[in-house]
Amino acid sequence: MAGEPLTRGRSLLKDRGLCKDKSLSKGGLMDSVETRRQAITAWINKKGQISFAQLKEAFPEVSDMTLRTDLKNLDDQKKIVRIYGGARSVEQVAGADDYLSRRSVTNVEAKKIIAQKALKLITPGLTLYLDSGSTTTLLASQMEDQSNLIVTSSLSCAMELARASQLKVLLPGGSLNRYSMSICGPQGIRDLEKMNFDLAIMGVTSYDQAAGFACNAYEEALMKETALKRAKKRVLLMDTSKLGKTSTFTFARLEDVDLLVSDGRLPSDFLEVCREARVRVV
């Protein structure tokens, strides 16, 4: 019957918990291109990765060409990542660190506070490493045009610093992570191993007492760890939302940090742990 494939597609997605909203119920799921693409995105985010065969099974009434167009459109909008034979979620590809453009519009006020505090640490004459991330990019946009050598793995930071005539900016070699807009990889690590920094300023994806400071991209964790080892003073930028969360790859423990720059809302029990570890918090 004509309505059977449509019903089966709805049933499959309902089983996967994606038809709770009325817009994904009978009469809505396949009737709107945008609604269908939202359902595809939600499913991929939930599964992490799907094959094109699974997508066809969920949407049997939609042609292969249309579904491939859907995936291309969602990839172009950076909502999913197309791979050979299917698609993956952004979080899985980027290591749950998400697109820089998305992170730059979350916890904006906290990041502004942190950037203003960190700005006071950068005095003329210092050589510093500036990590990738939305908070470090905000910091770079506010830096004074003064005599500093800045090594950064972040393309967005480098672009912000390009406006200044006195700042000298170096980028290590490596491959591009188009989600975080940063450079990473073995070449970058080799470059950093030959450098020495007065100050290393790092972004943080998460902090958990057992796991330490961590992120979800292996090569970026190695870059962070290498830069911290080459620095006289090690500074981490962390807003309260990162506390109590766990990511896959640890790049530092609390005892590896000299200064933690926060949004001023860290809980008292964590501040006590910092005091015991002799880590200054501002």
N, C-alpha and C positions, 0 to 999 in steps of 0.2 A: 504493500500500500504506500501511497505517496508520503504520508505522515510518519511512517515507521522509522526511516533513517534519522529524521529530525528528533524524534522522541528518544532514539537510542543515543544520539549525541548528547542530548540534555541529561540523560540518565547517567552516562559515563562521567560527565563533569559534576553532576550532583553527588555521585559516589565519592568524588575527590574533594568535596567540600567547597565547590566553586559556584553553587547555584543557590546560595542562601539569600542573595539580594533579589528583589522582585524583577529587576531589569534582566536577570539571567534566568528567569523562569519562563514558563510557556508563553510563546508569542513574542519574546523579547530577545532571546539568545542569538538567533541567527538572522533576525530581521534588520539589525544594525551592524554595519561594518565596524564602527567604533566599539560597540558592545562586544562583538566577537573578539576583537583584538585585545580588549581589556581582559576577557576571559582567558585568552591564550597567555597573556602576560602573567596573570595571577597563577595559572597552572604551572608555568615554567618556574616562576619564583618559588612555588611550593615544592616542586619536584627537584629543582636544581638543574636538571637536564632532561630533555625529552628527545625521542627520535621522530623523524617525519612520519614514520609508520604509526606511532602512537597518536600523533596529531590528526592523521587521517581517520583513525579509529574513533576519535572523539568528535570529529566534524565530517561524517561520511557524506553529507549532502553538499559539501563545499568542494569545488574542483581543486586539483593539485596546483594549478597555476594560481588560483586565488589564494590558497594557503601559503604558497611560496611568496606571493606579493605581500601578504600579511607579515610574514617573518622579515622580509626585507624592510618594510615600513617600520616595524618595531625596532629592528636593528639600527636603522637610520636615526630613529628618535632616542637611541641609547637606552631603550627599555629592556631589551634582551640582546643576546649575542648569538648570531648565526654561526653554526659550525657545520662541518661536513656531515650530512645525514640528519640534521636536526637543529636544536638550539639549546643554549645554556642561559642560566640566570646571570645577571650582572654581578651579583654577590659572589657566585662561584668562580667566575673568571677573574674578577678584581680582588678576590680574597676578602669579600664582605666589607671592604673599605669604601666601596661605592664610588660613583663618579665624583670628581672634584667639584663639578658644577652643582651637584646636589648638596654636597657637604657645605658649600659656601653659603647656603641660605638656611642652614640649621644652626641653632644656638648662637645667633649672630651677636647678641649683646654680650654674652660670655666671652666670645672670641675677641671682641673689641677691647674688653677690659684686659684680657691676657696680652694682647698685642701692645697696648699702651704700657703695661708693666715691663714687658720684655724689651721695649724700645729703649728704656733707660739703661739697659745693660750694654748697649752698643756704643762704645766711645771711639773717637778717631784713633786710627792706627792699628786697630785689632784685625786679626785674620780670623774669620769665622766660617763655620759650616752651617748652612741653612737647609734644613730638611724640607721635603715636599709636604703639601697639605694645605687646607683652607686657612688655618690659623697662621701658618708661616707666610702664606701669600698675602694675607692682610697685613702682617708685620712688615713684609717687604715693601708694600705700597706706602707705608708711613715712614720709612727710614730716611734719615737726613742725607743730603748730598755731601758726604764728607769722605775723608781718606780711609777707606777700608778695602780689604781684599775679601771677597765673599765667594766661597765655593758652594754651589748648590746643585742638587740633583733635580730640582724643580724647574720646569720650563715656565710655569706661571710666575714663580718668584723672579726668574731671570728677566722676564718681560716687564715686570713691575720695576725692577732695578735699572732697566735700560734707560730710563728717563734721566738718571743722575750721571753727571759728567765726571765726578771725582771717584765714584765707586768703581772698583775693578771686579768684574764678575767672571768666574771660571766655572765651566760645566764639565764634570767627568764624562768619560766615554761610556758607551753601553747601548742597550736597547730601550725603546720607548714603551712605557706603560701608558696607553692612551686613556685609561680610566683615571689614573691619578696625575696624568700629565707630568711624569717624572722619568728620569733615566736610571736604569738599574742593570745589574748583571756583572759577570766576572771582570770585564774591562773596567767598569766603574770602581769595583772593589780594589783592583790593582792600582788604579790612580790614587785612591784615597790612602792606601798604605804608604805612599811616598810623600804624604803631606802632613803638616802639623798645624793645629788650630789653637788659638787662644780661647775660643769659645765654640761650642757645638750646641745648636738650638734645634731640638727635636719635637716633632709632633707625636701624638699618642693616639692609637686606636682604642686601647683598653688598658685597664690596670686591675689585676686581681692579686691578692696577697700571695697566693700559691704560685701563680703563673708569672707574676711580675708585669712589666710594661711589654706590650705585645702588639703585633699587627697580624694581618692574615695573608700577606704576600711574602714568600720566603726570601726572594732576592732583595726586596726592600728591607727586610729585617737584617740581612747581612750588611747592607749598606749602612744602616743606622748603627749597628754594632761596631763596624769598622771605624766610622767617623767618631763615635764616642771614645774609642780607645786612643784615637790620635789627638784628643782635645785636653787642654789643661783644665778647663771648666766645662762641666756637662750640665746643660739646662734642658728641662723637659716642659713643654706647654700642655696643660691638661685641664679641661673644664670638668665640672662635677659629673656630667653625663657619662664620662668614660670610666668612672669608678665602679668597681664591683662587677665588671664585665671581663670575659675571657676571650682572647683571640688565639690563633693557632701557633704563631711563631714568636717566642720571647726574644727581645733584643737587649733588655736591661733589667736588672733587679734594682730595688730601692737603694741598696748600698753602692750602686754604680752611678748614682746621681748626686750632683752637688746642690742643685737648686731646682725647685719645682714652682713654676709660675701658674697660678690658678685664677679662677674667677671669684675667689673669696668666699666660696660656699662649700668648701670641703668639710665633711663632718669631723667632730672633735676626736673621735676614736682614731681616724686616719691621721689626723694632725699629730696625735700622740705617737703613733707608729713612726712618723717622719722624724719627730724629735729624738726618739730612741735610736734611729738610724743616722742621726746627725745630718739630716737633709733639711736645708732651709726652705721654707715655703713663703712665697709672697703673693 
